[in-house]
Amino acid sequence: MQIEGAKTLISILAIHNLLTMNIQTKSIFVLILFGVVDAVIPIPIIGLVLIYVIVQKPPWFLDLVQEIYRRG
């Protein structure tokens, strides 16, 4: 029972750290995660996301870039 409580506490702390990270750290973390997935799975995830961003021009990407430059 005590081990599960510790695992839950670690999970809560990890989520809290992820939520309180600044936008630059989150962006680097996501890019590293995409890179690992890209290396493991033979589907170019990063390339697909790049094509999506270039073609669709989603508003979340512009918000992300503005947030990075506002805080940088």
mmJSON file of the N, C-alpha and C atoms, coordinates in Angstrom:
{"data_MODEL":{"atom_site":{
"group_PDB":["ATOM","ATOM","ATOM","ATOM","ATOM","ATOM","ATOM","ATOM","ATOM","ATOM","ATOM","ATOM","ATOM","ATOM","ATOM","ATOM","ATOM","ATOM","ATOM","ATOM","ATOM","ATOM","ATOM","ATOM","ATOM","ATOM","ATOM","ATOM","ATOM","ATOM","ATOM","ATOM","ATOM","ATOM","ATOM","ATOM","ATOM","ATOM","ATOM","ATOM","ATOM","ATOM","ATOM","ATOM","ATOM","ATOM","ATOM","ATOM","ATOM","ATOM","ATOM","ATOM","ATOM","ATOM","ATOM","ATOM","ATOM","ATOM","ATOM","ATOM","ATOM","ATOM","ATOM","ATOM","ATOM","ATOM","ATOM","ATOM","ATOM","ATOM","ATOM","ATOM","ATOM","ATOM","ATOM","ATOM","ATOM","ATOM","ATOM","ATOM","ATOM","ATOM","ATOM","ATOM","ATOM","ATOM","ATOM","ATOM","ATOM","ATOM","ATOM","ATOM","ATOM","ATOM","ATOM","ATOM","ATOM","ATOM","ATOM","ATOM","ATOM","ATOM","ATOM","ATOM","ATOM","ATOM","ATOM","ATOM","ATOM","ATOM","ATOM","ATOM","ATOM","ATOM","ATOM","ATOM","ATOM","ATOM","ATOM","ATOM","ATOM","ATOM","ATOM","ATOM","ATOM","ATOM","ATOM","ATOM","ATOM","ATOM","ATOM","ATOM","ATOM","ATOM","ATOM","ATOM","ATOM","ATOM","ATOM","ATOM","ATOM","ATOM","ATOM","ATOM","ATOM","ATOM","ATOM","ATOM","ATOM","ATOM","ATOM","ATOM","ATOM","ATOM","ATOM","ATOM","ATOM","ATOM","ATOM","ATOM","ATOM","ATOM","ATOM","ATOM","ATOM","ATOM","ATOM","ATOM","ATOM","ATOM","ATOM","ATOM","ATOM","ATOM","ATOM","ATOM","ATOM","ATOM","ATOM","ATOM","ATOM","ATOM","ATOM","ATOM","ATOM","ATOM","ATOM","ATOM","ATOM","ATOM","ATOM","ATOM","ATOM","ATOM","ATOM","ATOM","ATOM","ATOM","ATOM","ATOM","ATOM","ATOM","ATOM","ATOM","ATOM","ATOM","ATOM","ATOM","ATOM","ATOM","ATOM","ATOM","ATOM","ATOM","ATOM","ATOM"],
"id":[1,2,3,4,5,6,7,8,9,10,11,12,13,14,15,16,17,18,19,20,21,22,23,24,25,26,27,28,29,30,31,32,33,34,35,36,37,38,39,40,41,42,43,44,45,46,47,48,49,50,51,52,53,54,55,56,57,58,59,60,61,62,63,64,65,66,67,68,69,70,71,72,73,74,75,76,77,78,79,80,81,82,83,84,85,86,87,88,89,90,91,92,93,94,95,96,97,98,99,100,101,102,103,104,105,106,107,108,109,110,111,112,113,114,115,116,117,118,119,120,121,122,123,124,125,126,127,128,129,130,131,132,133,134,135,136,137,138,139,140,141,142,143,144,145,146,147,148,149,150,151,152,153,154,155,156,157,158,159,160,161,162,163,164,165,166,167,168,169,170,171,172,173,174,175,176,177,178,179,180,181,182,183,184,185,186,187,188,189,190,191,192,193,194,195,196,197,198,199,200,201,202,203,204,205,206,207,208,209,210,211,212,213,214,215,216],
"type_symbol":["N","C","C","N","C","C","N","C","C","N","C","C","N","C","C","N","C","C","N","C","C","N","C","C","N","C","C","N","C","C","N","C","C","N","C","C","N","C","C","N","C","C","N","C","C","N","C","C","N","C","C","N","C","C","N","C","C","N","C","C","N","C","C","N","C","C","N","C","C","N","C","C","N","C","C","N","C","C","N","C","C","N","C","C","N","C","C","N","C","C","N","C","C","N","C","C","N","C","C","N","C","C","N","C","C","N","C","C","N","C","C","N","C","C","N","C","C","N","C","C","N","C","C","N","C","C","N","C","C","N","C","C","N","C","C","N","C","C","N","C","C","N","C","C","N","C","C","N","C","C","N","C","C","N","C","C","N","C","C","N","C","C","N","C","C","N","C","C","N","C","C","N","C","C","N","C","C","N","C","C","N","C","C","N","C","C","N","C","C","N","C","C","N","C","C","N","C","C","N","C","C","N","C","C","N","C","C","N","C","C","N","C","C","N","C","C"],
"label_atom_id":["N","CA","C","N","CA","C","N","CA","C","N","CA","C","N","CA","C","N","CA","C","N","CA","C","N","CA","C","N","CA","C","N","CA","C","N","CA","C","N","CA","C","N","CA","C","N","CA","C","N","CA","C","N","CA","C","N","CA","C","N","CA","C","N","CA","C","N","CA","C","N","CA","C","N","CA","C","N","CA","C","N","CA","C","N","CA","C","N","CA","C","N","CA","C","N","CA","C","N","CA","C","N","CA","C","N","CA","C","N","CA","C","N","CA","C","N","CA","C","N","CA","C","N","CA","C","N","CA","C","N","CA","C","N","CA","C","N","CA","C","N","CA","C","N","CA","C","N","CA","C","N","CA","C","N","CA","C","N","CA","C","N","CA","C","N","CA","C","N","CA","C","N","CA","C","N","CA","C","N","CA","C","N","CA","C","N","CA","C","N","CA","C","N","CA","C","N","CA","C","N","CA","C","N","CA","C","N","CA","C","N","CA","C","N","CA","C","N","CA","C","N","CA","C","N","CA","C","N","CA","C","N","CA","C","N","CA","C","N","CA","C","N","CA","C","N","CA","C","N","CA","C"],
"label_alt_id":[null,null,null,null,null,null,null,null,null,null,null,null,null,null,null,null,null,null,null,null,null,null,null,null,null,null,null,null,null,null,null,null,null,null,null,null,null,null,null,null,null,null,null,null,null,null,null,null,null,null,null,null,null,null,null,null,null,null,null,null,null,null,null,null,null,null,null,null,null,null,null,null,null,null,null,null,null,null,null,null,null,null,null,null,null,null,null,null,null,null,null,null,null,null,null,null,null,null,null,null,null,null,null,null,null,null,null,null,null,null,null,null,null,null,null,null,null,null,null,null,null,null,null,null,null,null,null,null,null,null,null,null,null,null,null,null,null,null,null,null,null,null,null,null,null,null,null,null,null,null,null,null,null,null,null,null,null,null,null,null,null,null,null,null,null,null,null,null,null,null,null,null,null,null,null,null,null,null,null,null,null,null,null,null,null,null,null,null,null,null,null,null,null,null,null,null,null,null,null,null,null,null,null,null,null,null,null,null,null,null,null,null,null,null,null,null],
"label_comp_id":["MET","MET","MET","GLN","GLN","GLN","ILE","ILE","ILE","GLU","GLU","GLU","GLY","GLY","GLY","ALA","ALA","ALA","LYS","LYS","LYS","THR","THR","THR","LEU","LEU","LEU","ILE","ILE","ILE","SER","SER","SER","ILE","ILE","ILE","LEU","LEU","LEU","ALA","ALA","ALA","ILE","ILE","ILE","HIS","HIS","HIS","ASN","ASN","ASN","LEU","LEU","LEU","LEU","LEU","LEU","THR","THR","THR","MET","MET","MET","ASN","ASN","ASN","ILE","ILE","ILE","GLN","GLN","GLN","THR","THR","THR","LYS","LYS","LYS","SER","SER","SER","ILE","ILE","ILE","PHE","PHE","PHE","VAL","VAL","VAL","LEU","LEU","LEU","ILE","ILE","ILE","LEU","LEU","LEU","PHE","PHE","PHE","GLY","GLY","GLY","VAL","VAL","VAL","VAL","VAL","VAL","ASP","ASP","ASP","ALA","ALA","ALA","VAL","VAL","VAL","ILE","ILE","ILE","PRO","PRO","PRO","ILE","ILE","ILE","PRO","PRO","PRO","ILE","ILE","ILE","ILE","ILE","ILE","GLY","GLY","GLY","LEU","LEU","LEU","VAL","VAL","VAL","LEU","LEU","LEU","ILE","ILE","ILE","TYR","TYR","TYR","VAL","VAL","VAL","ILE","ILE","ILE","VAL","VAL","VAL","GLN","GLN","GLN","LYS","LYS","LYS","PRO","PRO","PRO","PRO","PRO","PRO","TRP","TRP","TRP","PHE","PHE","PHE","LEU","LEU","LEU","ASP","ASP","ASP","LEU","LEU","LEU","VAL","VAL","VAL","GLN","GLN","GLN","GLU","GLU","GLU","ILE","ILE","ILE","TYR","TYR","TYR","ARG","ARG","ARG","ARG","ARG","ARG","GLY","GLY","GLY"],
"label_asym_id":["A","A","A","A","A","A","A","A","A","A","A","A","A","A","A","A","A","A","A","A","A","A","A","A","A","A","A","A","A","A","A","A","A","A","A","A","A","A","A","A","A","A","A","A","A","A","A","A","A","A","A","A","A","A","A","A","A","A","A","A","A","A","A","A","A","A","A","A","A","A","A","A","A","A","A","A","A","A","A","A","A","A","A","A","A","A","A","A","A","A","A","A","A","A","A","A","A","A","A","A","A","A","A","A","A","A","A","A","A","A","A","A","A","A","A","A","A","A","A","A","A","A","A","A","A","A","A","A","A","A","A","A","A","A","A","A","A","A","A","A","A","A","A","A","A","A","A","A","A","A","A","A","A","A","A","A","A","A","A","A","A","A","A","A","A","A","A","A","A","A","A","A","A","A","A","A","A","A","A","A","A","A","A","A","A","A","A","A","A","A","A","A","A","A","A","A","A","A","A","A","A","A","A","A","A","A","A","A","A","A","A","A","A","A","A","A"],
"label_entity_id":["1","1","1","1","1","1","1","1","1","1","1","1","1","1","1","1","1","1","1","1","1","1","1","1","1","1","1","1","1","1","1","1","1","1","1","1","1","1","1","1","1","1","1","1","1","1","1","1","1","1","1","1","1","1","1","1","1","1","1","1","1","1","1","1","1","1","1","1","1","1","1","1","1","1","1","1","1","1","1","1","1","1","1","1","1","1","1","1","1","1","1","1","1","1","1","1","1","1","1","1","1","1","1","1","1","1","1","1","1","1","1","1","1","1","1","1","1","1","1","1","1","1","1","1","1","1","1","1","1","1","1","1","1","1","1","1","1","1","1","1","1","1","1","1","1","1","1","1","1","1","1","1","1","1","1","1","1","1","1","1","1","1","1","1","1","1","1","1","1","1","1","1","1","1","1","1","1","1","1","1","1","1","1","1","1","1","1","1","1","1","1","1","1","1","1","1","1","1","1","1","1","1","1","1","1","1","1","1","1","1","1","1","1","1","1","1"],
"label_seq_id":[1,1,1,2,2,2,3,3,3,4,4,4,5,5,5,6,6,6,7,7,7,8,8,8,9,9,9,10,10,10,11,11,11,12,12,12,13,13,13,14,14,14,15,15,15,16,16,16,17,17,17,18,18,18,19,19,19,20,20,20,21,21,21,22,22,22,23,23,23,24,24,24,25,25,25,26,26,26,27,27,27,28,28,28,29,29,29,30,30,30,31,31,31,32,32,32,33,33,33,34,34,34,35,35,35,36,36,36,37,37,37,38,38,38,39,39,39,40,40,40,41,41,41,42,42,42,43,43,43,44,44,44,45,45,45,46,46,46,47,47,47,48,48,48,49,49,49,50,50,50,51,51,51,52,52,52,53,53,53,54,54,54,55,55,55,56,56,56,57,57,57,58,58,58,59,59,59,60,60,60,61,61,61,62,62,62,63,63,63,64,64,64,65,65,65,66,66,66,67,67,67,68,68,68,69,69,69,70,70,70,71,71,71,72,72,72],
"pdbx_PDB_ins_code":[null,null,null,null,null,null,null,null,null,null,null,null,null,null,null,null,null,null,null,null,null,null,null,null,null,null,null,null,null,null,null,null,null,null,null,null,null,null,null,null,null,null,null,null,null,null,null,null,null,null,null,null,null,null,null,null,null,null,null,null,null,null,null,null,null,null,null,null,null,null,null,null,null,null,null,null,null,null,null,null,null,null,null,null,null,null,null,null,null,null,null,null,null,null,null,null,null,null,null,null,null,null,null,null,null,null,null,null,null,null,null,null,null,null,null,null,null,null,null,null,null,null,null,null,null,null,null,null,null,null,null,null,null,null,null,null,null,null,null,null,null,null,null,null,null,null,null,null,null,null,null,null,null,null,null,null,null,null,null,null,null,null,null,null,null,null,null,null,null,null,null,null,null,null,null,null,null,null,null,null,null,null,null,null,null,null,null,null,null,null,null,null,null,null,null,null,null,null,null,null,null,null,null,null,null,null,null,null,null,null,null,null,null,null,null,null],
"Cartn_x":[0.825,0.0,0.868,1.965,2.828,3.545,3.87,4.546,3.62,2.351,1.403,1.21,1.215,1.114,2.31,3.49,4.7,4.655,4.17,4.049,3.067,1.969,0.985,1.583,2.322,2.962,3.972,4.756,5.726,5.005,3.893,3.126,2.573,2.055,1.508,2.611,3.782,4.897,5.378,5.395,5.816,4.837,3.551,2.54,2.649,2.862,3.005,4.218,5.333,6.535,6.297,5.574,5.278,4.39,3.428,2.515,3.188,4.193,4.835,6.088,6.484,7.649,7.34,8.365,8.135,7.99,7.563,7.199,8.417,9.603,10.796,11.143,11.064,11.376,10.372,9.098,8.081,8.323,8.684,8.928,10.115,11.195,12.364,11.996,11.245,10.827,10.007,9.058,8.221,9.047,9.982,10.836,11.725,12.249,13.048,12.177,10.963,10.038,9.709,9.427,9.185,10.407,11.596,12.817,12.999,12.699,12.798,11.776,10.538,9.505,9.894,10.439,10.869,11.983,12.864,13.96,13.474,12.46,11.977,10.999,10.076,9.056,9.483,9.434,9.926,8.992,8.109,7.234,7.781,8.067,8.679,7.68,7.51,6.55,6.871,8.142,8.52,8.23,8.53,8.253,6.768,5.961,4.508,3.953,4.459,4.02,4.434,5.647,6.12,5.252,4.936,4.066,2.693,2.153,0.851,0.895,1.954,2.07,2.197,2.977,3.168,1.884,1.19,0.001,-1.219,-1.468,-2.693,-2.569,-1.349,-1.114,-2.051,-1.93,-2.833,-2.572,-3.631,-3.461,-2.626,-2.643,-1.865,-0.372,0.069,1.497,1.93,1.127,1.427,1.432,0.476,0.447,1.712,2.147,3.347,4.577,4.733,5.885,5.853,4.687,4.585,4.902,4.468,4.742,6.243,6.898,8.338,9.084,8.746,9.454,9.066,7.854,7.437,8.237,8.473,9.187,10.688,11.144,12.581,13.311],
"Cartn_y":[-1.194,0.0,1.256,1.217,2.376,2.656,1.597,1.76,2.438,2.054,2.684,4.154,4.49,5.882,6.692,6.07,6.749,6.934,5.916,6.029,7.135,7.218,8.27,9.642,9.772,11.047,11.441,10.476,10.757,11.191,10.527,10.902,12.314,12.651,13.996,15.037,14.75,15.693,15.855,14.761,14.845,15.69,15.505,16.3,17.76,18.014,19.389,20.053,19.323,19.887,20.181,19.3,19.52,20.745,20.93,22.064,23.388,23.348,24.593,24.92,24.052,24.35,25.535,26.3,27.404,26.866,27.72,27.295,26.786,27.365,26.902,25.476,25.195,23.857,22.84,23.205,22.3,22.015,23.047,22.87,21.943,22.141,21.272,19.842,19.677,18.355,17.643,18.344,17.755,17.413,18.289,18.0,16.786,16.65,15.464,14.216,14.313,13.178,12.798,13.792,13.518,12.874,13.336,12.764,11.309,10.979,9.585,8.727,9.207,8.461,8.322,9.373,9.361,8.339,8.177,7.215,5.774,5.576,4.222,3.735,4.583,4.206,4.761,3.945,4.41,5.353,6.039,7.055,8.417,9.302,10.599,11.542,11.39,12.185,13.675,14.044,15.459,16.064,15.316,15.797,15.979,15.046,15.154,16.364,16.604,17.772,19.052,19.074,20.246,20.522,19.479,19.646,20.154,19.611,20.063,21.552,21.964,23.365,24.289,23.88,24.725,24.828,23.72,23.716,24.305,23.905,24.305,25.636,26.016,27.23,27.298,26.304,26.267,27.435,27.964,29.1,28.762,27.506,27.139,27.297,27.115,27.251,28.718,29.606,31.036,31.47,30.979,31.293,30.793,29.578,29.001,29.846,30.223,31.03,32.402,33.024,34.325,34.212,33.136,32.932,32.732,31.979,31.763,33.088,33.889,35.16,36.211,36.133,37.079,36.841,35.594,35.273,35.197,35.022,34.831,36.1],
"Cartn_z":[0.0,0.0,0.0,0.745,0.847,-0.481,-1.22,-2.501,-3.506,-3.518,-4.437,-4.101,-2.832,-2.422,-2.898,-2.823,-3.289,-4.803,-5.535,-6.984,-7.358,-6.63,-6.891,-6.624,-5.551,-5.213,-6.289,-6.757,-7.817,-9.08,-9.407,-10.602,-10.473,-9.309,-9.084,-9.195,-8.631,-8.717,-10.152,-10.904,-12.306,-13.109,-12.891,-13.591,-13.175,-11.894,-11.41,-12.046,-12.123,-12.745,-14.216,-14.91,-16.322,-16.512,-15.623,-15.739,-15.382,-14.519,-14.091,-14.891,-15.83,-16.671,-17.571,-17.903,-18.827,-20.246,-21.147,-22.495,-23.269,-23.028,-23.73,-23.315,-22.037,-21.538,-22.056,-22.071,-22.606,-24.081,-24.831,-26.263,-26.506,-25.766,-25.904,-25.531,-24.442,-23.993,-25.07,-25.678,-26.723,-27.949,-28.342,-29.496,-29.249,-28.032,-27.694,-27.743,-27.204,-27.243,-28.682,-29.521,-30.944,-31.595,-31.246,-31.803,-31.427,-30.175,-29.728,-30.457,-30.541,-31.258,-32.725,-33.3,-34.7,-34.93,-33.943,-34.07,-33.892,-33.058,-32.768,-33.828,-34.224,-35.199,-36.561,-37.6,-38.902,-39.653,-38.935,-39.539,-39.109,-40.048,-39.694,-39.019,-37.724,-36.956,-37.054,-36.875,-36.895,-38.268,-39.325,-40.678,-40.924,-40.419,-40.585,-39.838,-38.634,-37.869,-38.584,-39.127,-39.863,-41.091,-41.843,-43.007,-42.585,-41.496,-40.992,-40.627,-39.944,-39.516,-40.725,-41.721,-42.905,-43.723,-43.914,-44.77,-44.062,-42.835,-42.132,-41.394,-41.006,-40.213,-38.992,-38.099,-36.939,-35.985,-35.388,-34.476,-33.241,-32.789,-31.608,-31.864,-33.111,-33.405,-33.316,-33.852,-33.756,-32.289,-31.504,-30.072,-29.377,-29.738,-29.144,-29.464,-30.722,-31.13,-30.443,-30.389,-29.727,-28.245,-27.6,-26.177,-25.94,-26.811,-26.667,-26.791,-27.797,-27.999,-26.971,-26.429,-25.386,-24.113,-23.771,-22.527,-22.707,-23.95,-24.212,-24.077],
"occupancy":[1.0,1.0,1.0,1.0,1.0,1.0,1.0,1.0,1.0,1.0,1.0,1.0,1.0,1.0,1.0,1.0,1.0,1.0,1.0,1.0,1.0,1.0,1.0,1.0,1.0,1.0,1.0,1.0,1.0,1.0,1.0,1.0,1.0,1.0,1.0,1.0,1.0,1.0,1.0,1.0,1.0,1.0,1.0,1.0,1.0,1.0,1.0,1.0,1.0,1.0,1.0,1.0,1.0,1.0,1.0,1.0,1.0,1.0,1.0,1.0,1.0,1.0,1.0,1.0,1.0,1.0,1.0,1.0,1.0,1.0,1.0,1.0,1.0,1.0,1.0,1.0,1.0,1.0,1.0,1.0,1.0,1.0,1.0,1.0,1.0,1.0,1.0,1.0,1.0,1.0,1.0,1.0,1.0,1.0,1.0,1.0,1.0,1.0,1.0,1.0,1.0,1.0,1.0,1.0,1.0,1.0,1.0,1.0,1.0,1.0,1.0,1.0,1.0,1.0,1.0,1.0,1.0,1.0,1.0,1.0,1.0,1.0,1.0,1.0,1.0,1.0,1.0,1.0,1.0,1.0,1.0,1.0,1.0,1.0,1.0,1.0,1.0,1.0,1.0,1.0,1.0,1.0,1.0,1.0,1.0,1.0,1.0,1.0,1.0,1.0,1.0,1.0,1.0,1.0,1.0,1.0,1.0,1.0,1.0,1.0,1.0,1.0,1.0,1.0,1.0,1.0,1.0,1.0,1.0,1.0,1.0,1.0,1.0,1.0,1.0,1.0,1.0,1.0,1.0,1.0,1.0,1.0,1.0,1.0,1.0,1.0,1.0,1.0,1.0,1.0,1.0,1.0,1.0,1.0,1.0,1.0,1.0,1.0,1.0,1.0,1.0,1.0,1.0,1.0,1.0,1.0,1.0,1.0,1.0,1.0,1.0,1.0,1.0,1.0,1.0,1.0],
"B_iso_or_equiv":[0.0,0.0,0.0,0.0,0.0,0.0,0.0,0.0,0.0,0.0,0.0,0.0,0.0,0.0,0.0,0.0,0.0,0.0,0.0,0.0,0.0,0.0,0.0,0.0,0.0,0.0,0.0,0.0,0.0,0.0,0.0,0.0,0.0,0.0,0.0,0.0,0.0,0.0,0.0,0.0,0.0,0.0,0.0,0.0,0.0,0.0,0.0,0.0,0.0,0.0,0.0,0.0,0.0,0.0,0.0,0.0,0.0,0.0,0.0,0.0,0.0,0.0,0.0,0.0,0.0,0.0,0.0,0.0,0.0,0.0,0.0,0.0,0.0,0.0,0.0,0.0,0.0,0.0,0.0,0.0,0.0,0.0,0.0,0.0,0.0,0.0,0.0,0.0,0.0,0.0,0.0,0.0,0.0,0.0,0.0,0.0,0.0,0.0,0.0,0.0,0.0,0.0,0.0,0.0,0.0,0.0,0.0,0.0,0.0,0.0,0.0,0.0,0.0,0.0,0.0,0.0,0.0,0.0,0.0,0.0,0.0,0.0,0.0,0.0,0.0,0.0,0.0,0.0,0.0,0.0,0.0,0.0,0.0,0.0,0.0,0.0,0.0,0.0,0.0,0.0,0.0,0.0,0.0,0.0,0.0,0.0,0.0,0.0,0.0,0.0,0.0,0.0,0.0,0.0,0.0,0.0,0.0,0.0,0.0,0.0,0.0,0.0,0.0,0.0,0.0,0.0,0.0,0.0,0.0,0.0,0.0,0.0,0.0,0.0,0.0,0.0,0.0,0.0,0.0,0.0,0.0,0.0,0.0,0.0,0.0,0.0,0.0,0.0,0.0,0.0,0.0,0.0,0.0,0.0,0.0,0.0,0.0,0.0,0.0,0.0,0.0,0.0,0.0,0.0,0.0,0.0,0.0,0.0,0.0,0.0,0.0,0.0,0.0,0.0,0.0,0.0],
"pdbx_formal_charge":[null,null,null,null,null,null,null,null,null,null,null,null,null,null,null,null,null,null,null,null,null,null,null,null,null,null,null,null,null,null,null,null,null,null,null,null,null,null,null,null,null,null,null,null,null,null,null,null,null,null,null,null,null,null,null,null,null,null,null,null,null,null,null,null,null,null,null,null,null,null,null,null,null,null,null,null,null,null,null,null,null,null,null,null,null,null,null,null,null,null,null,null,null,null,null,null,null,null,null,null,null,null,null,null,null,null,null,null,null,null,null,null,null,null,null,null,null,null,null,null,null,null,null,null,null,null,null,null,null,null,null,null,null,null,null,null,null,null,null,null,null,null,null,null,null,null,null,null,null,null,null,null,null,null,null,null,null,null,null,null,null,null,null,null,null,null,null,null,null,null,null,null,null,null,null,null,null,null,null,null,null,null,null,null,null,null,null,null,null,null,null,null,null,null,null,null,null,null,null,null,null,null,null,null,null,null,null,null,null,null,null,null,null,null,null,null],
"auth_seq_id":[1,1,1,2,2,2,3,3,3,4,4,4,5,5,5,6,6,6,7,7,7,8,8,8,9,9,9,10,10,10,11,11,11,12,12,12,13,13,13,14,14,14,15,15,15,16,16,16,17,17,17,18,18,18,19,19,19,20,20,20,21,21,21,22,22,22,23,23,23,24,24,24,25,25,25,26,26,26,27,27,27,28,28,28,29,29,29,30,30,30,31,31,31,32,32,32,33,33,33,34,34,34,35,35,35,36,36,36,37,37,37,38,38,38,39,39,39,40,40,40,41,41,41,42,42,42,43,43,43,44,44,44,45,45,45,46,46,46,47,47,47,48,48,48,49,49,49,50,50,50,51,51,51,52,52,52,53,53,53,54,54,54,55,55,55,56,56,56,57,57,57,58,58,58,59,59,59,60,60,60,61,61,61,62,62,62,63,63,63,64,64,64,65,65,65,66,66,66,67,67,67,68,68,68,69,69,69,70,70,70,71,71,71,72,72,72],
"auth_comp_id":["MET","MET","MET","GLN","GLN","GLN","ILE","ILE","ILE","GLU","GLU","GLU","GLY","GLY","GLY","ALA","ALA","ALA","LYS","LYS","LYS","THR","THR","THR","LEU","LEU","LEU","ILE","ILE","ILE","SER","SER","SER","ILE","ILE","ILE","LEU","LEU","LEU","ALA","ALA","ALA","ILE","ILE","ILE","HIS","HIS","HIS","ASN","ASN","ASN","LEU","LEU","LEU","LEU","LEU","LEU","THR","THR","THR","MET","MET","MET","ASN","ASN","ASN","ILE","ILE","ILE","GLN","GLN","GLN","THR","THR","THR","LYS","LYS","LYS","SER","SER","SER","ILE","ILE","ILE","PHE","PHE","PHE","VAL","VAL","VAL","LEU","LEU","LEU","ILE","ILE","ILE","LEU","LEU","LEU","PHE","PHE","PHE","GLY","GLY","GLY","VAL","VAL","VAL","VAL","VAL","VAL","ASP","ASP","ASP","ALA","ALA","ALA","VAL","VAL","VAL","ILE","ILE","ILE","PRO","PRO","PRO","ILE","ILE","ILE","PRO","PRO","PRO","ILE","ILE","ILE","ILE","ILE","ILE","GLY","GLY","GLY","LEU","LEU","LEU","VAL","VAL","VAL","LEU","LEU","LEU","ILE","ILE","ILE","TYR","TYR","TYR","VAL","VAL","VAL","ILE","ILE","ILE","VAL","VAL","VAL","GLN","GLN","GLN","LYS","LYS","LYS","PRO","PRO","PRO","PRO","PRO","PRO","TRP","TRP","TRP","PHE","PHE","PHE","LEU","LEU","LEU","ASP","ASP","ASP","LEU","LEU","LEU","VAL","VAL","VAL","GLN","GLN","GLN","GLU","GLU","GLU","ILE","ILE","ILE","TYR","TYR","TYR","ARG","ARG","ARG","ARG","ARG","ARG","GLY","GLY","GLY"],
"auth_asym_id":["A","A","A","A","A","A","A","A","A","A","A","A","A","A","A","A","A","A","A","A","A","A","A","A","A","A","A","A","A","A","A","A","A","A","A","A","A","A","A","A","A","A","A","A","A","A","A","A","A","A","A","A","A","A","A","A","A","A","A","A","A","A","A","A","A","A","A","A","A","A","A","A","A","A","A","A","A","A","A","A","A","A","A","A","A","A","A","A","A","A","A","A","A","A","A","A","A","A","A","A","A","A","A","A","A","A","A","A","A","A","A","A","A","A","A","A","A","A","A","A","A","A","A","A","A","A","A","A","A","A","A","A","A","A","A","A","A","A","A","A","A","A","A","A","A","A","A","A","A","A","A","A","A","A","A","A","A","A","A","A","A","A","A","A","A","A","A","A","A","A","A","A","A","A","A","A","A","A","A","A","A","A","A","A","A","A","A","A","A","A","A","A","A","A","A","A","A","A","A","A","A","A","A","A","A","A","A","A","A","A","A","A","A","A","A","A"],
"auth_atom_id":["N","CA","C","N","CA","C","N","CA","C","N","CA","C","N","CA","C","N","CA","C","N","CA","C","N","CA","C","N","CA","C","N","CA","C","N","CA","C","N","CA","C","N","CA","C","N","CA","C","N","CA","C","N","CA","C","N","CA","C","N","CA","C","N","CA","C","N","CA","C","N","CA","C","N","CA","C","N","CA","C","N","CA","C","N","CA","C","N","CA","C","N","CA","C","N","CA","C","N","CA","C","N","CA","C","N","CA","C","N","CA","C","N","CA","C","N","CA","C","N","CA","C","N","CA","C","N","CA","C","N","CA","C","N","CA","C","N","CA","C","N","CA","C","N","CA","C","N","CA","C","N","CA","C","N","CA","C","N","CA","C","N","CA","C","N","CA","C","N","CA","C","N","CA","C","N","CA","C","N","CA","C","N","CA","C","N","CA","C","N","CA","C","N","CA","C","N","CA","C","N","CA","C","N","CA","C","N","CA","C","N","CA","C","N","CA","C","N","CA","C","N","CA","C","N","CA","C","N","CA","C","N","CA","C","N","CA","C","N","CA","C","N","CA","C","N","CA","C","N","CA","C"],
"pdbx_PDB_model_num":[1,1,1,1,1,1,1,1,1,1,1,1,1,1,1,1,1,1,1,1,1,1,1,1,1,1,1,1,1,1,1,1,1,1,1,1,1,1,1,1,1,1,1,1,1,1,1,1,1,1,1,1,1,1,1,1,1,1,1,1,1,1,1,1,1,1,1,1,1,1,1,1,1,1,1,1,1,1,1,1,1,1,1,1,1,1,1,1,1,1,1,1,1,1,1,1,1,1,1,1,1,1,1,1,1,1,1,1,1,1,1,1,1,1,1,1,1,1,1,1,1,1,1,1,1,1,1,1,1,1,1,1,1,1,1,1,1,1,1,1,1,1,1,1,1,1,1,1,1,1,1,1,1,1,1,1,1,1,1,1,1,1,1,1,1,1,1,1,1,1,1,1,1,1,1,1,1,1,1,1,1,1,1,1,1,1,1,1,1,1,1,1,1,1,1,1,1,1,1,1,1,1,1,1,1,1,1,1,1,1,1,1,1,1,1,1]
}}}
